Amino acid sequence: MLLSKSKLTFFLIFFGVLVSIDVLGLMGRSYYAMPIKYLYLIIIVFFISISLYKYRTVDSRTLAPFIAIAFFLITFGMFIFNFINLGYKTSYVSAFISALVFAAAAFIPTRIYIFDGKKILRILLALFTFGSIFYLIETILKTIGGTSFQGYYFYQDVEHVKSFLGVLAITLAILMGKYKVAIFVLAITIFSLILRPTSTLILALVICLPAVFALKVRAIVPVQIASALVLIGATALPFLLVYTDTVSNFAVEVESIVKSDLLGGVSNAEFRLYIIQEAFRELEQTSFIFGNGFTGDTNVFVAFKFPYWVGNTSSGLAAIHSDFVIIINQSGYVGYAFFILMLSSILFSRFRHLRKNKDLEPEIFNVVSISIIAGLLLILYSSFNPFLQQYHFLHFFWMLLFFSEMACKTNSTRV
């Protein structure tokens, strides 16, 4: 039902390509990653084109794949336009490149798939577990390694967003009943959290662990309600932080308690809050309806309030640390509405599928359930980080969503 052997091999080759991008970055050869990014894009577009030409099928139970394609086409089109007419080399295309992997499901007929759920889940669990181990190794080298690596490009801040791999490994292991693996990865995740404190990971664990235990006993409705609250909260949060002093002060205080007092790290909540406020000020100078028109500039000037930042970057610019805010800044309220529609369509179509098909095989149920967890992680990590542009990380999420999209199409009544 889900993936034939050839298609699974295809996705694993993708995984190798994306890992090479990360390795090049660590080696200080990130400029070589650019051709790989476009090669990655060409492969996906070629795959979709061949499927559409061969099968001439457009079949999706949700709007999400088509919204993802629309975002890619708009961002890519604006990049070409700005590059030709204005000479801009920045773009927001990377945020939606890997989303095309998920969108490809809309052009693939269900009849060509053979389901080997156990094999797929085993491979996914292995990928997520090894990814968690590699994240821990990176964290150890970049923190405990100390001055030994300071002369090398390798010595840079830990990319803490990779911690999502641990959450996926833990939750998938729980769904599969492999509790020893779950405990092992949880221990790894906690150790990495001690070395590199991140409140995003804590929030992800707090939300996703209860959700996965509820899904395991097939308590679908409570998880759906909780997911709706998470999405509503994430959608409203940028506006609350900018226009409500009570919420912004509370957020700064909680971040300080969690990151500084509890984890022993350094809180930068005030700095991040100022970045969000500046992003909204830029929006006031352009268009609330259409934003900056996907110029790709996701930085704001912060040196006026934080002069020390010039020591980090001479331009005084800092990246917006929230994809939700970036979407508002780049595409205005119209683009933001479609972005939220895409996320809600992804999540709730899967809940609808689980509710309407109560006799699903365990493997199919686990594939759809872990994709719900992936959807929640996508919301959480994108809310507090410029996460979408890390397309080589996001491939994991969109790959999972591709799997579950095909599962929802091929194993049930039409939903």
Protein Blocks (a to p, Z undefined) as FASTA:
>chain_A
ZZcfklmmmmmmmmmmmmmmmmmmmnopammmmmmmmmmmmmmmmmmmmmmmmnopacdf
bfklmmmmmmmmmmmmmmmmmmmmnopabdcklmmmmmmmmmmmmmccfklpccdfklmm
mmmmmmmmmmmmmmmmmmmmmmmnmmmlmmpmklccddfklmmmmmmmmmmmmmnopakl
mmmmmmmmmmmmmmmgcfklmmmmmmmmmmmmmmmnopaklmmmmmmmmmmmmmmmmmmm
mmmmklmmmmmmmmmmmmmmmnopacfklmmmmmmmmmmmmmmmmcfklonoonopacdc
fklmmmmlmmmpmnlpacdfbfklmmmmmnojmlmmmmmmmmmmmmmmmmmmmmmmmkbc
fklmmmmmmmmmmmmmmmmmmmmocfklmmmlmmmmmmmmmmmmmmmmmnccdZZ
